[in-house]
Amino acid sequence: PIATDTKLFNQFLTALLDKQENLSLTVDAPGVPCQPEEIESVFLSAWARPQQRMYYRPHYSDTLALAGPSGRIKMKLESAEPVTGGVIWRFSNGMQVMYKKAETAGQFKYAFLFRGGYASVPGLKKGEGPFVSDILGFYDVAGKSCSDFNLMLQANGITMEREVSESNMILTGTAPSGKLPLLLQSVLSLTKDRSFNAQEYDYY
């Protein structure tokens, strides 16, 4: 979509032009005898002093901080899935995967189902359940703000809808075939390395 392209392009320009995104030290002092080592020493000395600093914020395109695989697991059983005509893979860690080949060249649809919905949220008041799905989008993931995390997914052609029902949490969407590893890393990071963004929630 043009709106998404424009937003991503503006983010790209900001990363290129914003001096706070990447630290560089440039000295232009003609006629002043100074050595690079001296300049570096002065800079590092000032940097070490206690003061308010602006730390590097991971950009939305940075995927290095996402969780990676921690090891291999074995598949215990493979069986036919009668409803969809696909297959079910059951793994040793208790996870089940239902797979069916579809006529969507270069792209696939996905759905992740996690047990536990808004019925298990303590202190939830009457009528607040339908809003839990929105709140799920206000979590920073792997050092990225919630907005940057969503932009990273969009930049890689991945859509992710979040829905919390009374008993389950469901992630659904589409992704290019080559982005399956990135999608799995993103979902893993969302489940194990997230923090609530209170500022974004207050604005909501």
C-alpha positions as CSV (number, residue, x, y, z in Angstrom):
1,P,0.0,0.0,0.0
2,I,1.2,3.5,-0.8
3,A,0.6,4.7,2.7
4,T,2.8,2.0,4.1
5,D,5.5,2.6,1.5
6,T,5.5,6.3,2.4
7,K,5.8,5.7,6.1
8,L,8.7,3.2,5.6
9,F,10.5,5.6,3.2
10,N,10.3,8.4,5.7
11,Q,11.7,6.2,8.4
12,F,14.5,5.3,6.1
13,L,15.3,8.9,5.4
14,T,15.2,9.7,9.1
15,A,17.8,6.9,9.8
16,L,20.0,8.4,7.1
17,L,19.8,12.0,8.1
18,D,19.3,12.0,11.9
19,K,22.7,12.4,13.5
20,Q,21.4,10.9,16.8
21,E,20.9,7.5,15.0
22,N,24.5,6.9,14.3
23,L,27.4,8.3,16.2
24,S,30.2,9.9,14.2
25,L,33.1,12.1,15.2
26,T,34.3,14.7,12.7
27,V,36.9,17.3,13.4
28,D,37.5,20.3,11.0
29,A,40.2,22.4,12.4
30,P,42.6,23.6,9.7
31,G,45.8,25.1,11.0
32,V,45.5,23.6,14.5
33,P,48.1,20.9,15.1
34,C,46.3,18.0,16.7
35,Q,46.7,14.2,16.4
36,P,43.8,11.8,15.9
37,E,44.8,10.0,19.1
38,E,44.5,13.2,21.1
39,I,41.0,13.9,19.7
40,E,39.9,10.4,20.6
41,S,41.3,10.7,24.1
42,V,39.4,14.0,24.7
43,F,36.2,12.5,23.3
44,L,36.4,9.4,25.4
45,S,37.2,11.4,28.5
46,A,34.1,13.5,28.0
47,W,32.0,10.5,27.2
48,A,33.0,8.8,30.5
49,R,31.7,11.7,32.6
50,P,28.4,11.2,34.3
51,Q,25.8,13.0,32.3
52,Q,22.5,12.4,30.6
53,R,23.1,10.3,27.4
54,M,20.9,9.3,24.6
55,Y,21.4,5.6,24.0
56,Y,21.1,3.9,20.6
57,R,17.5,2.8,19.9
58,P,17.3,-0.3,17.7
59,H,15.8,0.7,14.4
60,Y,12.7,-1.1,13.1
61,S,14.8,-2.8,10.4
62,D,17.2,-4.3,13.0
63,T,16.3,-8.0,13.4
64,L,19.5,-9.1,15.2
65,A,18.0,-8.8,18.7
66,L,15.2,-11.2,17.9
67,A,15.2,-14.5,19.7
68,G,16.9,-17.4,17.9
69,P,16.5,-21.1,18.0
70,S,17.7,-22.7,21.2
71,G,18.0,-26.3,19.9
72,R,16.2,-29.0,17.9
73,I,13.2,-30.9,19.0
74,K,12.0,-34.2,17.6
75,M,8.7,-34.9,15.8
76,K,6.8,-37.7,17.7
77,L,3.9,-38.3,15.3
78,E,2.6,-37.4,11.9
79,S,-1.1,-38.0,11.1
80,A,-3.8,-36.9,8.7
81,E,-6.0,-34.0,9.5
82,P,-9.5,-35.0,8.2
83,V,-11.2,-31.5,8.3
84,T,-8.7,-29.6,6.1
85,G,-7.1,-32.6,4.3
86,G,-3.7,-31.6,5.6
87,V,-1.3,-33.2,8.1
88,I,-0.7,-32.7,11.8
89,W,2.9,-32.8,13.2
90,R,3.2,-33.5,16.9
91,F,6.5,-32.6,18.5
92,S,8.2,-33.7,21.7
93,N,7.7,-30.4,23.4
94,G,4.0,-30.7,23.2
95,M,3.5,-28.3,20.2
96,Q,1.3,-29.3,17.4
97,V,1.5,-28.0,13.8
98,M,-1.2,-28.4,11.2
99,Y,0.0,-27.9,7.6
100,K,-1.7,-27.9,4.3
101,K,-0.3,-26.9,1.0
102,A,-2.2,-24.1,-0.6
103,E,-2.2,-22.5,-4.1
104,T,-0.6,-19.3,-2.9
105,A,2.7,-19.1,-4.8
106,G,5.4,-17.3,-2.9
107,Q,3.2,-16.6,0.1
108,F,1.7,-18.5,3.0
109,K,-1.0,-18.0,5.6
110,Y,-0.4,-18.8,9.2
111,A,-2.1,-18.9,12.6
112,F,-0.6,-19.4,16.0
113,L,-2.9,-20.5,18.8
114,F,-1.9,-20.1,22.5
115,R,-4.0,-21.2,25.4
116,G,-5.2,-18.5,27.8
117,G,-7.6,-15.7,26.9
118,Y,-9.1,-12.6,28.6
119,A,-11.1,-14.9,31.0
120,S,-7.8,-15.5,32.8
121,V,-6.9,-11.8,33.1
122,P,-7.2,-10.8,36.8
123,G,-9.2,-7.7,37.6
124,L,-10.8,-7.5,34.2
125,K,-14.1,-5.6,34.5
126,K,-17.3,-6.3,32.6
127,G,-17.1,-5.1,29.0
128,E,-13.3,-4.8,28.9
129,G,-12.7,-8.2,27.2
130,P,-13.0,-7.0,23.6
131,F,-10.2,-4.4,24.2
132,V,-7.6,-6.9,25.3
133,S,-6.8,-7.7,21.6
134,D,-5.9,-4.1,21.0
135,I,-3.7,-4.0,24.1
136,L,-1.7,-6.9,22.9
137,G,-0.3,-4.6,20.2
138,F,1.3,-2.3,22.8
139,Y,4.2,-4.5,23.8
140,D,7.8,-3.6,22.9
141,V,9.5,-6.7,21.5
142,A,13.2,-7.5,21.8
143,G,14.3,-3.9,22.4
144,K,12.1,-2.5,19.7
145,S,9.2,-0.3,20.4
146,C,5.8,-1.7,19.5
147,S,5.5,0.6,16.5
148,D,9.0,-0.3,15.3
149,F,8.2,-4.0,15.7
150,N,5.1,-3.6,13.5
151,L,7.1,-1.6,11.0
152,M,9.7,-4.3,10.8
153,L,7.0,-6.9,10.0
154,Q,5.5,-4.6,7.4
155,A,8.8,-3.9,5.8
156,N,9.3,-7.7,5.3
157,G,5.8,-8.2,3.9
158,I,4.5,-9.9,7.1
159,T,1.0,-9.1,8.4
160,M,0.1,-10.0,11.9
161,E,-3.4,-9.7,13.4
162,R,-3.7,-10.2,17.2
163,E,-6.9,-11.5,18.7
164,V,-7.6,-12.5,22.3
165,S,-10.7,-14.5,22.8
166,E,-12.2,-15.7,26.1
167,S,-10.0,-18.7,26.2
168,N,-7.2,-18.3,23.6
169,M,-4.7,-15.8,22.1
170,I,-4.4,-16.1,18.3
171,L,-1.9,-14.6,15.9
172,T,-2.9,-14.7,12.2
173,G,-1.6,-13.3,8.9
174,T,0.3,-13.8,5.7
175,A,4.0,-13.8,4.9
176,P,6.3,-14.3,1.9
177,S,7.6,-17.9,1.8
178,G,11.2,-16.8,2.4
179,K,10.3,-15.0,5.6
180,L,9.2,-18.1,7.6
181,P,12.4,-18.0,9.8
182,L,11.9,-14.3,10.5
183,L,8.2,-14.9,11.3
184,L,9.1,-17.7,13.8
185,Q,11.8,-15.5,15.4
186,S,9.3,-12.6,15.7
187,V,6.6,-14.8,17.4
188,L,9.2,-16.4,19.7
189,S,10.4,-12.9,20.7
190,L,6.8,-11.7,21.2
191,T,6.2,-14.6,23.6
192,K,9.4,-14.5,25.7
193,D,11.0,-11.0,25.3
194,R,8.3,-8.3,25.6
195,S,7.6,-5.3,27.8
196,F,4.5,-3.2,28.0
197,N,4.7,0.2,26.5
198,A,2.7,2.4,28.9
199,Q,3.2,5.6,26.9
200,E,1.6,4.1,23.8
201,Y,-1.2,2.6,25.9
202,D,-1.9,6.0,27.5
203,Y,-2.2,7.6,24.1
204,Y,-4.6,4.8,23.1
